[in-house]
Amino acid sequence: MLTETRLLAVMLLCALQPGCYVIQAANGEMQVLDHRRPIPEVIADPATPPKLRATLSEVNAAREFASRELKLPDNKSYRTYSDVQRPYVVWNVVAAPEFSLVPKHWCFPVAGCVAYRGYFHQHAARSLAAELRSQGYDVVVEGVPAYSTLGRFADPVLNTMLPYGTTELAGIIFHELAHQLLYVPGDTSFNEAFATTVEDAGLERWLLSRGNRAALERYRAESAEDRAVLHVLERYRAELVRLYDSGQPAVAMRARKHAIFDELAAALRAREKQSGKPSVYDAWLDEGLNNAELAAIDTYYDCVPGFQRMLREDGGDLERFYTHVRALAKQPKTERDARVCSDSNGDQRSVEVR
């Protein structure tokens, strides 16, 4: 397990290598850890704004619920608060080839291969994005409110997590603790779909336990809208896959690609109008959709239905579900994908790690 002392050693060794990516990650993590304060201390501080005090009180309750009822790790994570004084803690860069929805992967110690590259400074993320675009990739830069160090450090609650509201904040904590419970190096789709499934199940139980029917109904309505949007995305994703597999000349394929993305943008705007509020993809629509955005969405949601099916098969028993997922995690990737990353027709939808 990597301790803070060893993290400093990594930084010193990496400093000898020009342009070392790891040093910015290590330095950024140390800054996050250095700003930590115990949540009870922040709540008791007279200088703490009342809204923050109330939010952190809810965080404490959700954190206890996570370990007690959801059987997630009972450790020091999310028992401290850290204000990093920026809107996102990291910015992830996702890239995909011009005619493919399979994202580029980067490989690192511990985490294995992942479909993104994260930076603690936005300018560094945008610099890499520009470089990748010059190489012909479709690219997106995403601000990220939270991440997990997989239990190697006591991850804090961050100020970047607070704007999402107490319901989403609880969901983020459940999601990140799920990563600490189970993580398969090199299989981003499996990891994110598992954590998303735990997050969704956890939020339902958390809101029911609080007797907050109004918040539960809002959450269910938002989840239903999310599923409707994902169906729209899946329909156009399938069109793009067929196009990219068609073998057409690049000029013709490029023209049809742009037309499909224009149609997708119009469909998403229509759903926004129907729902009466901007979707979570609003910023992407403003910038212009591309392969990288769809690849990023697939990473989080492609395998969720399979995990949800497993949880139903286990009668909603989370401990039994975790046991079965751990056993599945030990199987080869092809077997994992066949179990949870296939649609109702049994067609494989996972991405291959390169």
Secondary structure by P-SEA (a helix, b strand, c coil): cccaaaaaaaaaaaccccccaaaaaaaaaaaaaaacccaaaaaacccccaaaaaaaaaaaaaaaaaaacccccccccccbbbcccccccbbbbbbbcccccbbbbbbbcccccccccccccaaaaaaaaaaaaaaccbbbbbbbcccccccccccccccccccccaaaaaaaaaaaaaaaaccccccaaaaaaaaaaaaaaaaaaaaaaacaaaaaaaaaaaaaaaaaaaaaaaaaaaaaaaaaaccccaaaaaaaaaaaaaaaaaaaaaaaaaacccccaaaaaaacccaaaaaaaaacccaaaaaaaaaaaacccaaaaaaaaaaaaaccaaaaaacccccccccccccccc
